[in-house]
Amino acid sequence: MVFLSREEVRIRAVLAAPGVASMAWLTAPTIAENTIIALDAAALAIGEGDLEFSVTEEALVVTEDSERR
């Protein structure tokens, strides 16, 4: 788990709950005020353009993206 917020929000969180200081935390001034984002980095998918996204519980998945001629 990774937390994202503005620096002043992180400081308030650490003061309110000192255990938070040992957690992974990224700060950025562009995040909305008074906002904390909790991100499961192991389940993050980011893309751009035309995307195809699917989830499966199958043990084996074979994908192919080459064009057939």
Backbone as numpy.savetxt, mean C-alpha at the origin, in Angstrom:
# Nx Ny Nz CAx CAy CAz Cx Cy Cz
2.52 -4.38 7.22 1.67 -3.21 7.22 2.56 -1.98 7.22
2.24 -1.04 6.37 2.95 0.24 6.29 1.92 1.33 6.45
2.24 2.33 7.25 1.35 3.46 7.45 1.91 4.67 6.70
1.00 5.47 6.14 1.38 6.68 5.42 0.57 7.84 6.00
1.23 8.98 6.17 0.55 10.19 6.64 1.49 11.37 6.50
1.00 12.53 6.88 1.88 13.69 7.00 2.73 13.49 8.25
3.86 14.16 8.32 4.76 14.01 9.46 4.08 14.40 10.78
3.32 15.49 10.80 2.68 15.93 12.05 1.65 14.92 12.55
1.02 14.20 11.64 0.05 13.16 12.03 0.79 11.98 12.64
1.94 11.61 12.05 2.74 10.52 12.61 3.20 10.86 14.02
3.63 12.09 14.24 4.09 12.51 15.56 2.95 12.42 16.57
1.76 12.89 16.20 0.61 12.80 17.12 0.26 11.35 17.42
0.36 10.49 16.41 0.07 9.07 16.61 1.07 8.44 17.58
2.34 8.77 17.44 3.37 8.23 18.34 3.15 8.73 19.76
2.77 10.00 19.92 2.50 10.54 21.26 1.29 9.87 21.89
0.27 9.57 21.10 -0.94 8.94 21.61 -0.75 7.45 21.89
0.06 6.79 21.08 0.28 5.34 21.22 1.76 5.07 20.94
2.62 5.13 21.95 4.07 4.99 21.74 4.49 3.73 20.99
3.72 2.66 21.02 4.06 1.45 20.28 4.09 1.66 18.78
3.44 2.70 18.32 3.39 3.02 16.89 4.78 3.38 16.37
5.65 3.86 17.24 6.98 4.31 16.82 7.79 3.19 16.17
7.52 1.94 16.54 8.30 0.84 15.98 7.71 0.30 14.67
6.59 0.85 14.22 5.95 0.38 13.00 6.51 1.09 11.78
6.41 0.43 10.62 6.86 1.04 9.37 5.93 2.21 9.04
6.52 3.38 8.79 5.71 4.57 8.55 6.40 5.45 7.53
5.68 5.83 6.49 6.18 6.76 5.49 5.40 8.06 5.60
6.09 9.17 5.43 5.41 10.46 5.50 5.52 11.19 4.17
4.48 11.95 3.87 4.46 12.76 2.65 3.57 13.97 2.87
4.03 15.14 2.52 3.23 16.35 2.75 1.99 16.44 1.85
1.89 15.60 0.84 0.75 15.66 -0.08 -0.45 14.83 0.37
-0.30 14.05 1.44 -1.43 13.28 1.97 -2.37 14.25 2.68
-3.66 14.03 2.56 -4.65 14.92 3.17 -4.42 15.06 4.68
-4.73 16.22 5.21 -4.57 16.47 6.64 -5.39 15.48 7.46
-4.84 15.11 8.61 -5.52 14.21 9.56 -5.90 12.87 8.94
-5.09 12.40 8.01 -5.35 11.12 7.35 -4.20 10.16 7.62
-4.55 8.93 7.96 -3.56 7.86 8.07 -4.02 6.75 7.11
-3.12 6.33 6.26 -3.40 5.26 5.31 -2.66 4.02 5.78
-3.38 2.92 5.95 -2.77 1.65 6.31 -2.69 0.82 5.04
-1.50 0.38 4.70 -1.27 -0.30 3.44 -0.64 -1.67 3.68
-1.27 -2.70 3.16 -0.69 -4.04 3.21 0.20 -4.17 1.98
1.47 -3.94 2.16 2.40 -3.90 1.03 2.47 -5.22 0.28
2.17 -6.32 0.93 2.21 -7.62 0.27 1.03 -7.81 -0.67
0.01 -6.98 -0.54 -1.18 -7.13 -1.38 -1.41 -5.91 -2.26
-0.39 -5.16 -2.52 -0.50 -3.94 -3.30 -0.27 -4.21 -4.78
-1.15 -3.69 -5.61 -0.97 -3.78 -7.05 -1.18 -2.39 -7.64
-0.23 -1.92 -8.39 -0.32 -0.60 -9.01 -0.07 -0.79 -10.50
-0.87 -0.12 -11.31 -0.68 -0.25 -12.74 -1.04 1.03 -13.45
-0.76 1.05 -14.73 -1.06 2.22 -15.54 -1.45 1.73 -16.93
-2.41 2.39 -17.53 -2.84 2.01 -18.87 -3.85 0.88 -18.84
-3.94 0.14 -19.93 -4.88 -0.98 -20.02 -4.35 -2.15 -19.21
-5.11 -2.54 -18.21 -4.68 -3.61 -17.33 -5.70 -4.72 -17.29
-5.23 -5.91 -17.05 -6.11 -7.04 -16.80 -5.67 -7.62 -15.46
-6.58 -7.69 -14.51 -6.25 -8.12 -13.17 -7.21 -9.22 -12.77
-6.68 -10.32 -12.26 -7.56 -11.39 -11.79 -6.96 -12.02 -10.54
-7.81 -12.63 -9.75 -7.40 -13.31 -8.53 -7.88 -14.75 -8.62
-7.04 -15.67 -8.18 -7.42 -17.08 -8.22 -6.91 -17.79 -6.98
-7.53 -18.88 -6.66 -7.07 -19.73 -5.57 -6.52 -21.05 -6.11
-6.36 -21.15 -7.42 -5.82 -22.35 -8.06 -4.33 -22.48 -7.72
-3.84 -23.72 -7.67 -2.45 -23.98 -7.35 -1.51 -23.62 -8.51
-2.01 -23.68 -9.74 -1.17 -23.40 -10.90 -1.93 -22.48 -11.85
-1.28 -21.41 -12.23 -1.88 -20.47 -13.18 -0.87 -20.24 -14.28
-1.29 -20.43 -15.53 -0.41 -20.21 -16.68 -0.99 -19.04 -17.46
-0.17 -18.04 -17.68 -0.61 -16.88 -18.46 0.30 -16.70 -19.65
-0.23 -16.11 -20.70 0.57 -15.84 -21.89 0.15 -14.50 -22.42
1.12 -13.65 -22.71 0.78 -12.32 -23.23 1.35 -12.09 -24.63
1.89 -13.11 -25.25 2.42 -12.94 -26.60 1.29 -13.01 -27.62
1.46 -12.29 -28.71 0.46 -12.30 -29.77 0.70 -13.50 -30.69
-0.34 -14.16 -31.07 -0.21 -15.29 -32.01 -0.30 -14.77 -33.43
0.52 -15.32 -34.29 0.51 -14.87 -35.69 0.23 -16.01 -36.59
